[in-house]
Amino acid sequence: MTFLDLPLNVLVPVGIVLVLFVWTFLWSSVVIVGGTQIAVLERRYFGAKMPQGRVIAQANEVGIQARTLGPGLHFLIPFLYSARKSAFVVVGENQVGLIESIDGDPVPPGQIFAKRVEGHNAFQDGEAFLRNGGEKGPQIQILPPGNYRINLNLFKVRLLDAIVIDKGQVGIVTAMDGKAIAPGRLLAVRADGHNAFQDGEAFLKNGGQKGPQIQILQPGTYRINIDLFKVEVTSATVIPAQKVGLVTALDGAPLPDKEYVAKSVQGHSDYQDASAFLQNGGQRGPQFDVLRPGTYYINPMLFKVQMDDVATIERGQVAVVVSNVGDEPPQVRQGVEDAALARGGTMDAGERKAIETRLDAGIERYVVPAGFRGIQQEVMGPGVYYLNRLAYIAYVVDTTNITIDWDEDKATRFDSLKVISKDGFEISVSVKVVIRVRPDQAPYMVAKIGSIDNLIMHVIHPMIDSSFRNQASSTSAMNFLQDRSEEQSKAEERTRIALERYHVELVSVLICQIGLPKELMDTQTKKIIADQQQAMYQAQQKAEQERIAKEKTGAQADKQKDLVEAEIGVKIAEQNKERAIQTAGGEAESIRLRAEGEAKGIEAKGRAEGARILAMGEATAKAYKLQNEAIGASGVTAVEIAKQIALGNIKVTPDVLVQGDGNLGGLLSGWLTRRLMPGSGTAAVKVGEAKDVPPAK
């Protein structure tokens, strides 16, 4: 009987059991893996045992298999394998995947990371990884962005953010594995081919050294195995405007003896290529080359950068530069020649000419040409200089006029000079000194005295004070005041000669004010006032004289017409006189002749008149004689007085009446009255006291 001959009630359950068995068999043998999944297999039975220490089985070994099943439909021997699905490992755009193997060969002693093996397709083929000798532990390879079918039972995957270096930043790298750094070196040597530390295997293969790396990471995104490389992000070196960067190297060849600044080397791209700096012989210590304003990607573990101000030289200034670098300055010709012989040669023409020029010109010992250490002959004019203050020291010197004052103003550096005159008076002198340093003489001034401040404090101030003390002690206080111009000239000449030794040009020495003691000034003031008053009186007198002369001149001007007429009249009169003389001469001759005739006539008349008068006198005398005989002398006198009164020749009423009692006072009064009033006709006296009254004159 066949299976189909069975009764239906038996056939149906058996069929159901068969269908279930077939379905179960098929279900156990088919594995469907999604598009973003993998299937990890485990072999349960009928296989070889895994070697000692292994945890992941290879083909035909019992255990969790290294291989995986990718997306799709897969058929397995039922009950022999089991499958467990998992998602893909997804490494994002700005991520990196670090791999650690759970199984594999042991890492050799002294190494941290497993060696790189080929053929495993970015760890997606676990069997190939183990078969090709993959090592257990951290893998030096990393996973870039992407989707990976990785057996997470064999590999642990850590997803980390990629290292992003922004603009204005640098990444300082320290390797956790590699060769040892050479003794005496601070940083590891450069290893090529590792693509900015993103290929750790190439780094180690090409001799990368363990420790701080000389290379740095500039701005960008880097997928770096941070288990192999530690990256510290820090700011780049930024030199702002009006600044200069002074660089000190922390590694390199040692500085030679007596050198303060390292020699300049080329090719390091402003210290951004540290390897080139060391390969080209860069020395540790302060560097000669400086950094100008800008952004520099410099390894701060090798170079220390210090900010400094730029050297700004204004108009009217120069900078005298003292160089700390260069050859030793040849001090004397013989010394240089000896040195040349010692090194087996002679001085070249340029060196000999430089030495002869310095010696023949009498240049200060420490002023040297370019290329030698010391005070440079060439000065820096106005401008902005990126000066290395470690290599060069700049002394700014004003080349315009510099004024130094000695007075009582609080803003000035020095008080007025106090000096004693020859006659013992204290004099206060305010002085102003103006100096100038020519640009070509500035280096020699610095070599001689150091600076303008030193010149003022240690040369000019003592010299001016001493000069005026000496001058004041040789003259009196008043003479010092009165001879101010002469004293100023003396001080200026002395100062000029003294400053020439310091290569400084004197513009002028000015005495602004001389202060004498009050008591001396009062005496002088009174004398001057008296002199001024006398001069004023003389001036007034002269003015009056001039006024008189002016008035006289004015009067003459007013009478000029009359003077002219008078002069003309005089001339006319002279002409008339001459004419009159001539006329008178003629008339005189005629008059003489006429007078002679008249004289003869008058003589005849005179004789006749004389005879008449004589006759009348004789008659009168006879009459008086007859009267006298008739009435007497008194009667004749009375008759004569009456006749004179009648004619008005005698005054009867007196002009002055003087009375007295006969004493001397009355007589004196009368006499004085007569003397004081001459011409009075008569004087009255008391009756009975009058004597003879003299007749009126």
ChimeraX attribute file (.defattr): number of C-alpha atoms within 10 A of each C-alpha:
attribute: neighborCount
match mode: 1-to-1
recipient: residues
	/A:1	5
	/A:2	5
	/A:3	9
	/A:4	8
	/A:5	8
	/A:6	12
	/A:7	9
	/A:8	10
	/A:9	8
	/A:10	10
	/A:11	14
	/A:12	12
	/A:13	11
	/A:14	14
	/A:15	11
	/A:16	11
	/A:17	12
	/A:18	12
	/A:19	12
	/A:20	12
	/A:21	12
	/A:22	12
	/A:23	12
	/A:24	12
	/A:25	14
	/A:26	15
	/A:27	13
	/A:28	18
	/A:29	17
	/A:30	15
	/A:31	20
	/A:32	17
	/A:33	20
	/A:34	15
	/A:35	11
	/A:36	15
	/A:37	20
	/A:38	25
	/A:39	24
	/A:40	22
	/A:41	21
	/A:42	21
	/A:43	20
	/A:44	14
	/A:45	13
	/A:46	10
	/A:47	13
	/A:48	13
	/A:49	13
	/A:50	15
	/A:51	11
	/A:52	6
	/A:53	10
	/A:54	13
	/A:55	17
	/A:56	23
	/A:57	25
	/A:58	23
	/A:59	14
	/A:60	14
	/A:61	19
	/A:62	20
	/A:63	21
	/A:64	22
	/A:65	24
	/A:66	27
	/A:67	22
	/A:68	22
	/A:69	20
	/A:70	20
	/A:71	16
	/A:72	12
	/A:73	11
	/A:74	13
	/A:75	12
	/A:76	16
	/A:77	12
	/A:78	14
	/A:79	12
	/A:80	15
	/A:81	19
	/A:82	18
	/A:83	21
	/A:84	13
	/A:85	17
	/A:86	17
	/A:87	18
	/A:88	18
	/A:89	21
	/A:90	20
	/A:91	20
	/A:92	16
	/A:93	11
	/A:94	15
	/A:95	21
	/A:96	26
	/A:97	25
	/A:98	22
	/A:99	21
	/A:100	22
	/A:101	23
	/A:102	17
	/A:103	22
	/A:104	22
	/A:105	18
	/A:106	13
	/A:107	16
	/A:108	11
	/A:109	6
	/A:110	8
	/A:111	10
	/A:112	17
	/A:113	22
	/A:114	22
	/A:115	19
	/A:116	15
	/A:117	19
	/A:118	12
	/A:119	14
	/A:120	16
	/A:121	14
	/A:122	18
	/A:123	24
	/A:124	19
	/A:125	18
	/A:126	30
	/A:127	21
	/A:128	19
	/A:129	24
	/A:130	22
	/A:131	15
	/A:132	16
	/A:133	15
	/A:134	25
	/A:135	23
	/A:136	20
	/A:137	21
	/A:138	21
	/A:139	24
	/A:140	23
	/A:141	23
	/A:142	23
	/A:143	23
	/A:144	20
	/A:145	17
	/A:146	14
	/A:147	14
	/A:148	20
	/A:149	23
	/A:150	29
	/A:151	26
	/A:152	19
	/A:153	16
	/A:154	25
	/A:155	22
	/A:156	17
	/A:157	20
	/A:158	16
	/A:159	17
	/A:160	17
	/A:161	16
	/A:162	20
	/A:163	21
	/A:164	18
	/A:165	19
	/A:166	16
	/A:167	12
	/A:168	15
	/A:169	22
	/A:170	26
	/A:171	26
	/A:172	22
	/A:173	23
	/A:174	22
	/A:175	23
	/A:176	17
	/A:177	20
	/A:178	21
	/A:179	14
	/A:180	12
	/A:181	17
	/A:182	11
	/A:183	6
	/A:184	8
	/A:185	12
	/A:186	17
	/A:187	23
	/A:188	23
	/A:189	22
	/A:190	16
	/A:191	21
	/A:192	15
	/A:193	14
	/A:194	16
	/A:195	13
	/A:196	18
	/A:197	25
	/A:198	19
	/A:199	17
	/A:200	28
	/A:201	20
	/A:202	17
	/A:203	22
	/A:204	19
	/A:205	13
	/A:206	15
	/A:207	16
	/A:208	25
	/A:209	23
	/A:210	20
	/A:211	21
	/A:212	22
	/A:213	23
	/A:214	23
	/A:215	23
	/A:216	25
	/A:217	23
	/A:218	22
	/A:219	16
	/A:220	13
	/A:221	13
	/A:222	20
	/A:223	22
	/A:224	29
	/A:225	25
	/A:226	22
	/A:227	15
	/A:228	23
	/A:229	21
	/A:230	17
	/A:231	19
	/A:232	14
	/A:233	18
	/A:234	15
	/A:235	17
	/A:236	20
	/A:237	21
	/A:238	20
	/A:239	19
	/A:240	14
	/A:241	11
	/A:242	15
	/A:243	21
	/A:244	25
	/A:245	25
	/A:246	24
	/A:247	22
	/A:248	21
	/A:249	23
	/A:250	18
	/A:251	20
	/A:252	21
	/A:253	16
	/A:254	12
	/A:255	16
	/A:256	11
	/A:257	6
	/A:258	7
	/A:259	12
	/A:260	16
	/A:261	23
	/A:262	22
	/A:263	19
	/A:264	13
	/A:265	18
	/A:266	13
	/A:267	14
	/A:268	16
	/A:269	12
	/A:270	17
	/A:271	23
	/A:272	17
	/A:273	17
	/A:274	27
	/A:275	19
	/A:276	17
	/A:277	22
	/A:278	19
	/A:279	14
	/A:280	15
	/A:281	15
	/A:282	24
	/A:283	23
	/A:284	20
	/A:285	22
	/A:286	23
	/A:287	22
	/A:288	21
	/A:289	22
	/A:290	20
	/A:291	23
	/A:292	20
	/A:293	15
	/A:294	13
	/A:295	16
	/A:296	21
	/A:297	21
	/A:298	29
	/A:299	24
	/A:300	19
	/A:301	16
	/A:302	20
	/A:303	21
	/A:304	17
	/A:305	20
	/A:306	15
	/A:307	14
	/A:308	16
	/A:309	16
	/A:310	18
	/A:311	20
	/A:312	18
	/A:313	19
	/A:314	14
	/A:315	12
	/A:316	13
	/A:317	21
	/A:318	27
	/A:319	24
	/A:320	29
	/A:321	24
	/A:322	25
	/A:323	21
	/A:324	19
	/A:325	20
	/A:326	15
	/A:327	11
	/A:328	12
	/A:329	18
	/A:330	20
	/A:331	14
	/A:332	13
	/A:333	14
	/A:334	10
	/A:335	11
	/A:336	18
	/A:337	15
	/A:338	14
	/A:339	15
	/A:340	14
	/A:341	12
	/A:342	10
	/A:343	8
	/A:344	8
	/A:345	11
	/A:346	15
	/A:347	14
	/A:348	9
	/A:349	9
	/A:350	9
	/A:351	13
	/A:352	14
	/A:353	12
	/A:354	13
	/A:355	20
	/A:356	14
	/A:357	12
	/A:358	19
	/A:359	15
	/A:360	8
	/A:361	9
	/A:362	9
	/A:363	15
	/A:364	16
	/A:365	17
	/A:366	21
	/A:367	24
	/A:368	25
	/A:369	16
	/A:370	14
	/A:371	13
	/A:372	19
	/A:373	21
	/A:374	24
	/A:375	27
	/A:376	22
	/A:377	20
	/A:378	18
	/A:379	22
	/A:380	19
	/A:381	18
	/A:382	15
	/A:383	12
	/A:384	13
	/A:385	16
	/A:386	20
	/A:387	25
	/A:388	25
	/A:389	20
	/A:390	16
	/A:391	22
	/A:392	20
	/A:393	17
	/A:394	20
	/A:395	19
	/A:396	21
	/A:397	23
	/A:398	20
	/A:399	19
	/A:400	15
	/A:401	16
	/A:402	14
	/A:403	13
	/A:404	18
	/A:405	20
	/A:406	21
	/A:407	20
	/A:408	14
	/A:409	11
	/A:410	8
	/A:411	8
	/A:412	12
	/A:413	12
	/A:414	17
	/A:415	16
	/A:416	20
	/A:417	19
	/A:418	15
	/A:419	21
	/A:420	20
	/A:421	21
	/A:422	17
	/A:423	13
	/A:424	13
	/A:425	17
	/A:426	16
	/A:427	22
	/A:428	19
	/A:429	22
	/A:430	20
	/A:431	23
	/A:432	17
	/A:433	21
	/A:434	16
	/A:435	20
	/A:436	19
	/A:437	23
	/A:438	19
	/A:439	21
	/A:440	15
	/A:441	17
	/A:442	28
	/A:443	31
	/A:444	24
	/A:445	25
	/A:446	24
	/A:447	21
	/A:448	17
	/A:449	16
	/A:450	13
	/A:451	17
	/A:452	20
	/A:453	11
	/A:454	12
	/A:455	18
	/A:456	14
	/A:457	13
	/A:458	12
	/A:459	17
	/A:460	19
	/A:461	17
	/A:462	11
	/A:463	18
	/A:464	21
	/A:465	17
	/A:466	15
	/A:467	17
	/A:468	20
	/A:469	17
	/A:470	15
	/A:471	19
	/A:472	25
	/A:473	17
	/A:474	14
	/A:475	17
	/A:476	17
	/A:477	25
	/A:478	17
	/A:479	14
	/A:480	21
	/A:481	19
	/A:482	12
	/A:483	12
	/A:484	17
	/A:485	12
	/A:486	12
	/A:487	19
	/A:488	18
	/A:489	15
	/A:490	15
	/A:491	20
	/A:492	21
	/A:493	13
	/A:494	14
	/A:495	21
	/A:496	17
	/A:497	13
	/A:498	17
	/A:499	18
	/A:500	12
	/A:501	12
	/A:502	19
	/A:503	21
	/A:504	21
	/A:505	20
	/A:506	21
	/A:507	15
	/A:508	19
	/A:509	23
	/A:510	19
	/A:511	19
	/A:512	14
	/A:513	15
	/A:514	17
	/A:515	15
	/A:516	19
	/A:517	12
	/A:518	10
	/A:519	9
	/A:520	12
	/A:521	13
	/A:522	12
	/A:523	11
	/A:524	13
	/A:525	13
	/A:526	11
	/A:527	12
	/A:528	12
	/A:529	13
	/A:530	12
	/A:531	12
	/A:532	13
	/A:533	12
	/A:534	12
	/A:535	12
	/A:536	13
	/A:537	12
	/A:538	12
	/A:539	13
	/A:540	12
	/A:541	12
	/A:542	12
	/A:543	13
	/A:544	12
	/A:545	12
	/A:546	12
	/A:547	12
	/A:548	12
	/A:549	12
	/A:550	13
	/A:551	12
	/A:552	12
	/A:553	13
	/A:554	12
	/A:555	11
	/A:556	13
	/A:557	12
	/A:558	11
	/A:559	12
	/A:560	13
	/A:561	11
	/A:562	13
	/A:563	13
	/A:564	11
	/A:565	12
	/A:566	13
	/A:567	12
	/A:568	12
	/A:569	14
	/A:570	13
	/A:571	12
	/A:572	12
	/A:573	14
	/A:574	12
	/A:575	12
	/A:576	14
	/A:577	14
	/A:578	12
	/A:579	12
	/A:580	14
	/A:581	13
	/A:582	12
	/A:583	12
	/A:584	14
	/A:585	12
	/A:586	12
	/A:587	14
	/A:588	14
	/A:589	11
	/A:590	12
	/A:591	14
	/A:592	13
	/A:593	12
	/A:594	12
	/A:595	14
	/A:596	12
	/A:597	11
	/A:598	13
	/A:599	14
	/A:600	11
	/A:601	11
	/A:602	14
	/A:603	11
	/A:604	11
	/A:605	12
	/A:606	13
	/A:607	10
	/A:608	11
	/A:609	13
	/A:610	11
	/A:611	11
	/A:612	12
	/A:613	11
	/A:614	11
	/A:615	11
	/A:616	12
	/A:617	11
	/A:618	11
	/A:619	12
	/A:620	12
	/A:621	11
	/A:622	12
	/A:623	12
	/A:624	14
	/A:625	14
	/A:626	12
	/A:627	14
	/A:628	15
	/A:629	11
	/A:630	11
	/A:631	10
	/A:632	13
	/A:633	14
	/A:634	10
	/A:635	12
	/A:636	16
	/A:637	12
	/A:638	11
	/A:639	11
	/A:640	12
	/A:641	13
	/A:642	12
	/A:643	13
	/A:644	13
	/A:645	12
	/A:646	10
	/A:647	9
	/A:648	10
	/A:649	14
	/A:650	17
	/A:651	13
	/A:652	12
	/A:653	11
	/A:654	13
	/A:655	14
	/A:656	16
	/A:657	13
	/A:658	16
	/A:659	16
	/A:660	14
	/A:661	10
	/A:662	10
	/A:663	8
	/A:664	10
	/A:665	11
	/A:666	15
	/A:667	15
	/A:668	11
	/A:669	14
	/A:670	20
	/A:671	14
	/A:672	12
	/A:673	16
	/A:674	16
	/A:675	11
	/A:676	10
	/A:677	12
	/A:678	9
	/A:679	11
	/A:680	16
	/A:681	18
	/A:682	19
	/A:683	19
	/A:684	15
	/A:685	17
	/A:686	12
	/A:687	8
	/A:688	6
	/A:689	11
	/A:690	10
	/A:691	8
	/A:692	6
	/A:693	8
	/A:694	7
	/A:695	9
	/A:696	11
	/A:697	8
